[in-house]
Amino acid sequence: MGKKLQKSVTNKKIAGVCGGLGEYFGMDPVLFRAIFVILVICFGTGILAYLLLALIMPKAA
C-alpha cells in the first residue's frame, strides 16, 4: 500500500501538519514550517493554508 498524507502523531508542534507533510515527501518538517512562516510574513496566507490542512488531513492511526 502506498503512502498516505496524514497528520503526524510523533513529529508535531501544533497540529502535526508540517510533520505529516515531511513524512509524506521524505523531507525535514522544518522546511515546511519555514515555508508556512514565509507565507505568513510575505502574503498572510500561511495561517489560512495551515488551518485548512489541519482540518482536511486525517490524523495518523
TIMI-2910 file (N, C-alpha, C, CB; in pm, 1 decimal, decimal comma, always signed):
<rs>
+----------+----------+----------+----------+----------+----------+----------+----------+----------+----------+----------+----------+------+
!      n_x !      n_y !      n_z !     ca_x !     ca_y !     ca_z !      c_x !      c_y !      c_z !     cb_x !     cb_y !     cb_z ! resn !
+----------+----------+----------+----------+----------+----------+----------+----------+----------+----------+----------+----------+------+
!    +85,0 !   -118,0 !     +0,0 !     +0,0 !     +0,0 !     +0,0 !    +89,5 !   +124,2 !     +0,0 !    -96,7 !     -0,2 !   +123,1 !  Met !
!    +49,7 !   +227,8 !    -70,9 !   +128,6 !   +349,1 !    -83,1 !   +121,8 !   +437,5 !    +40,4 !    +83,4 !   +426,6 !   -202,2 !  Gly !
!   +199,3 !   +542,7 !    +35,6 !   +198,9 !   +638,2 !   +146,0 !    +69,4 !   +717,6 !   +146,7 !   +319,4 !   +732,9 !   +136,5 !  Lys !
!    +28,3 !   +756,5 !   +267,8 !    -91,7 !   +838,1 !   +281,8 !    -52,7 !   +970,8 !   +345,7 !   -200,5 !   +764,8 !   +366,5 !  Lys !
!   -113,9 !  +1076,4 !   +297,4 !    -91,1 !  +1208,3 !   +355,1 !   -179,5 !  +1221,7 !   +479,3 !   -121,2 !  +1322,2 !   +251,1 !  Leu !
!   -115,8 !  +1228,8 !   +596,2 !   -188,3 !  +1239,2 !   +721,9 !   -104,9 !  +1315,6 !   +823,0 !   -224,7 !  +1099,9 !   +775,9 !  Gln !
!   -172,1 !  +1371,3 !   +922,6 !   -102,8 !  +1446,0 !  +1026,5 !    -14,5 !  +1352,1 !  +1107,1 !   -203,0 !  +1518,3 !  +1118,4 !  Lys !
!    +99,9 !  +1400,4 !  +1146,8 !   +193,2 !  +1321,4 !  +1224,8 !   +153,6 !  +1322,1 !  +1372,1 !   +335,6 !  +1374,3 !  +1207,4 !  Ser !
!   +168,2 !  +1208,0 !  +1435,5 !   +141,4 !  +1197,6 !  +1578,6 !   +270,1 !  +1219,2 !  +1657,2 !    +79,3 !  +1060,4 !  +1613,0 !  Val !
!   +382,7 !  +1174,6 !  +1602,0 !   +509,9 !  +1180,7 !  +1673,2 !   +589,1 !  +1308,3 !  +1646,5 !   +593,2 !  +1062,6 !  +1636,3 !  Thr !
!   +577,4 !  +1364,2 !  +1528,2 !   +657,7 !  +1480,5 !  +1490,3 !   +565,4 !  +1600,3 !  +1471,6 !   +739,4 !  +1452,6 !  +1360,3 !  Asn !
!   +516,5 !  +1655,5 !  +1581,8 !   +425,3 !  +1768,4 !  +1569,8 !   +460,1 !  +1876,5 !  +1671,2 !   +280,3 !  +1722,7 !  +1588,5 !  Lys !
!   +429,1 !  +1998,8 !  +1632,4 !   +445,2 !  +2114,0 !  +1721,1 !   +308,9 !  +2170,3 !  +1758,3 !   +532,1 !  +2222,9 !  +1654,5 !  Lys !
!   +221,8 !  +2186,6 !  +1660,5 !    +87,5 !  +2240,1 !  +1686,4 !    -15,5 !  +2133,3 !  +1652,2 !    +61,4 !  +2370,6 !  +1604,0 !  Ile !
!    -34,8 !  +2105,6 !  +1524,9 !   -136,9 !  +2009,3 !  +1484,8 !    -79,8 !  +1888,9 !  +1410,6 !   -239,4 !  +2077,1 !  +1398,3 !  Ala !
!    +47,8 !  +1889,4 !  +1379,3 !   +109,7 !  +1777,7 !  +1309,2 !   +107,5 !  +1788,2 !  +1158,3 !    +43,6 !  +1653,4 !  +1348,6 !  Gly !
!    +66,9 !  +1903,7 !  +1106,2 !    +57,1 !  +1921,1 !   +961,2 !   +195,6 !  +1917,6 !   +896,9 !    -13,8 !  +2053,5 !   +927,5 !  Val !
!   +287,3 !  +1994,6 !   +945,7 !   +421,2 !  +2000,3 !   +886,2 !   +495,0 !  +1868,3 !   +902,7 !   +502,6 !  +2113,4 !   +948,8 !  Cys !
!   +476,5 !  +1803,5 !  +1016,5 !   +537,0 !  +1672,1 !  +1037,3 !   +480,9 !  +1570,1 !   +940,0 !   +514,8 !  +1625,1 !  +1180,6 !  Gly !
!   +350,6 !  +1574,9 !   +915,9 !   +288,6 !  +1484,5 !   +819,2 !   +335,5 !  +1509,9 !   +677,6 !   +139,1 !  +1497,1 !   +825,3 !  Gly !
!   +348,8 !  +1637,0 !   +641,3 !   +400,0 !  +1670,5 !   +508,2 !   +543,7 !  +1623,0 !   +492,3 !   +391,3 !  +1821,9 !   +483,5 !  Leu !
!   +623,1 !  +1641,0 !   +597,6 !   +761,7 !  +1595,3 !   +593,8 !   +773,1 !  +1444,9 !   +578,8 !   +833,6 !  +1638,9 !   +718,1 !  Gly !
!   +689,9 !  +1370,3 !   +651,0 !   +691,1 !  +1224,5 !   +640,0 !   +644,5 !  +1179,7 !   +501,7 !   +602,3 !  +1161,8 !   +748,4 !  Glu !
!   +544,4 !  +1245,1 !   +447,7 !   +490,5 !  +1206,8 !   +317,3 !   +592,0 !  +1230,5 !   +204,9 !   +362,0 !  +1284,6 !   +288,8 !  Tyr !
!   +656,5 !  +1346,4 !   +205,4 !   +751,3 !  +1379,8 !    +99,1 !   +893,8 !  +1335,7 !   +129,9 !   +749,5 !  +1528,1 !    +74,1 !  Phe !
!   +919,0 !  +1278,4 !   +248,4 !  +1053,1 !  +1231,8 !   +284,0 !  +1151,1 !  +1345,7 !   +305,9 !  +1105,9 !  +1140,5 !   +176,8 !  Gly !
!  +1101,3 !  +1457,3 !   +359,1 !  +1184,4 !  +1575,5 !   +382,4 !  +1176,4 !  +1614,4 !   +528,4 !  +1140,7 !  +1693,5 !   +292,2 !  Met !
!  +1262,3 !  +1706,3 !   +567,8 !  +1262,5 !  +1756,6 !   +703,6 !  +1141,7 !  +1848,1 !   +726,1 !  +1393,7 !  +1831,3 !   +733,1 !  Asp !
!  +1064,1 !  +1825,7 !   +832,3 !   +947,1 !  +1909,7 !   +857,8 !   +981,8 !  +2056,0 !   +885,3 !   +870,1 !  +1854,5 !   +974,1 !  Pro !
!  +1104,8 !  +2083,5 !   +923,3 !  +1146,2 !  +2221,8 !   +948,2 !  +1135,5 !  +2303,4 !   +820,2 !  +1290,5 !  +2226,9 !  +1003,1 !  Val !
!  +1158,6 !  +2240,5 !   +706,5 !  +1145,9 !  +2309,6 !   +578,1 !  +1001,0 !  +2354,0 !   +556,1 !  +1192,6 !  +2218,2 !   +461,9 !  Leu !
!   +906,6 !  +2267,6 !   +586,8 !   +766,2 !  +2303,8 !   +570,5 !   +724,2 !  +2410,9 !   +672,1 !   +677,5 !  +2179,3 !   +585,0 !  Phe !
!   +777,6 !  +2403,8 !   +792,5 !   +748,4 !  +2508,0 !   +892,0 !   +800,4 !  +2642,7 !   +844,3 !   +810,7 !  +2472,3 !  +1028,7 !  Arg !
!   +919,5 !  +2643,7 !   +784,8 !   +977,0 !  +2768,1 !   +733,2 !   +893,0 !  +2822,1 !   +617,7 !  +1122,4 !  +2745,6 !   +687,4 !  Ala !
!   +842,1 !  +2733,7 !   +533,4 !   +757,8 !  +2777,5 !   +421,4 !   +631,5 !  +2843,6 !   +473,7 !   +721,6 !  +2658,6 !   +329,6 !  Ile !
!   +568,4 !  +2784,0 !   +576,0 !   +447,2 !  +2843,7 !   +631,8 !   +476,8 !  +2978,7 !   +695,1 !   +384,1 !  +2750,3 !   +735,0 !  Phe !
!   +591,1 !  +2993,1 !   +762,4 !   +627,4 !  +3121,9 !   +822,6 !   +649,7 !  +3226,4 !   +714,3 !   +753,9 !  +3107,8 !   +909,9 !  Val !
!   +716,3 !  +3188,8 !   +606,7 !   +740,0 !  +3282,3 !   +496,2 !   +607,1 !  +3324,2 !   +433,7 !   +832,4 !  +3218,5 !   +389,1 !  Ile !
!   +514,6 !  +3228,1 !   +417,7 !   +383,6 !  +3262,4 !   +361,8 !   +307,4 !  +3358,7 !   +452,1 !   +301,0 !  +3136,1 !   +339,3 !  Leu !
!   +321,9 !  +3342,8 !   +582,3 !   +254,8 !  +3433,8 !   +675,9 !   +314,3 !  +3573,2 !   +665,7 !   +265,9 !  +3381,7 !   +820,6 !  Val !
!   +445,3 !  +3582,1 !   +664,8 !   +512,7 !  +3712,5 !   +664,7 !   +492,6 !  +3784,9 !   +531,5 !   +663,0 !  +3695,2 !   +692,9 !  Ile !
!   +508,6 !  +3714,1 !   +420,2 !   +504,1 !  +3779,9 !   +289,3 !   +363,0 !  +3801,6 !   +236,5 !   +581,7 !  +3699,4 !   +189,9 !  Cys !
!   +277,8 !  +3701,0 !   +251,7 !   +147,8 !  +3708,0 !   +186,3 !    +29,8 !  +3701,5 !   +282,1 !   +136,3 !  +3598,0 !    +87,5 !  Phe !
!    +52,7 !  +3653,6 !   +402,9 !    -54,4 !  +3640,1 !   +500,3 !   -143,0 !  +3519,2 !   +478,0 !   -137,7 !  +3762,0 !   +499,1 !  Gly !
!   -103,4 !  +3430,7 !   +386,0 !   -185,4 !  +3314,3 !   +354,8 !   -143,7 !  +3188,5 !   +429,7 !   -180,9 !  +3287,9 !   +208,1 !  Thr !
!    -33,2 !  +3193,2 !   +498,4 !    +17,9 !  +3074,2 !   +567,2 !    -73,6 !  +3024,3 !   +676,2 !   +151,9 !  +3102,8 !   +625,6 !  Gly !
!   -134,9 !  +3114,7 !   +750,4 !   -224,7 !  +3074,1 !   +858,9 !   -347,8 !  +3004,9 !   +800,7 !   -266,7 !  +3196,8 !   +944,9 !  Ile !
!   -403,9 !  +3061,3 !   +696,7 !   -521,0 !  +3001,8 !   +633,1 !   -487,8 !  +2864,6 !   +575,6 !   -574,5 !  +3093,8 !   +523,0 !  Leu !
!   -374,8 !  +2853,6 !   +507,7 !   -335,2 !  +2726,1 !   +448,1 !   -312,5 !  +2621,1 !   +556,6 !   -207,9 !  +2743,3 !   +363,1 !  Ala !
!   -246,3 !  +2659,8 !   +665,4 !   -220,2 !  +2565,7 !   +774,4 !   -351,0 !  +2519,2 !   +838,5 !   -129,0 !  +2630,2 !   +880,4 !  Tyr !
!   -442,9 !  +2612,5 !   +862,9 !   -570,0 !  +2576,0 !   +924,8 !   -652,3 !  +2484,3 !   +833,9 !   -650,1 !  +2701,9 !   +958,6 !  Leu !
!   -652,1 !  +2511,8 !   +704,5 !   -724,8 !  +2425,3 !   +611,1 !   -665,3 !  +2284,9 !   +609,6 !   -722,5 !  +2485,1 !   +469,4 !  Leu !
!   -532,5 !  +2275,4 !   +607,7 !   -469,1 !  +2144,9 !   +610,2 !   -494,3 !  +2073,2 !   +741,6 !   -320,7 !  +2158,4 !   +586,2 !  Leu !
!   -496,5 !  +2146,5 !   +851,8 !   -523,8 !  +2086,4 !   +982,7 !   -664,7 !  +2028,0 !   +987,9 !   -505,8 !  +2190,5 !  +1094,1 !  Ala !
!   -758,0 !  +2091,2 !   +919,3 !   -894,8 !  +2040,7 !   +916,6 !   -912,9 !  +1925,2 !   +817,0 !   -990,2 !  +2153,6 !   +881,9 !  Leu !
!   -843,5 !  +1930,5 !   +704,4 !   -864,7 !  +1834,2 !   +597,7 !   -784,1 !  +1704,4 !   +619,5 !   -827,3 !  +1897,0 !   +464,0 !  Ile !
!   -660,2 !  +1716,6 !   +663,4 !   -573,7 !  +1599,1 !   +677,4 !   -622,2 !  +1509,5 !   +791,7 !   -427,3 !  +1642,3 !   +701,9 !  Met !
!   -630,2 !  +1378,8 !   +766,0 !   -669,5 !  +1288,4 !   +873,1 !   -554,7 !  +1265,4 !   +970,7 !   -716,7 !  +1155,4 !   +815,3 !  Pro !
!   -587,4 !  +1229,9 !  +1093,2 !   -487,2 !  +1202,3 !  +1194,6 !   -433,4 !  +1059,8 !  +1172,4 !   -547,1 !  +1219,0 !  +1338,6 !  Lys !
!   -303,3 !  +1042,8 !  +1190,2 !   -242,5 !   +911,6 !  +1174,2 !   -295,2 !   +817,1 !  +1281,0 !    -88,9 !   +921,2 !  +1181,2 !  Ala !
!   -311,9 !   +693,8 !  +1241,8 !   -366,0 !   +593,8 !  +1335,8 !   -257,9 !   +534,9 !  +1422,5 !   -437,0 !   +482,4 !  +1260,8 !  Ala !
+----------+----------+----------+----------+----------+----------+----------+----------+----------+----------+----------+----------+------+
</rs>
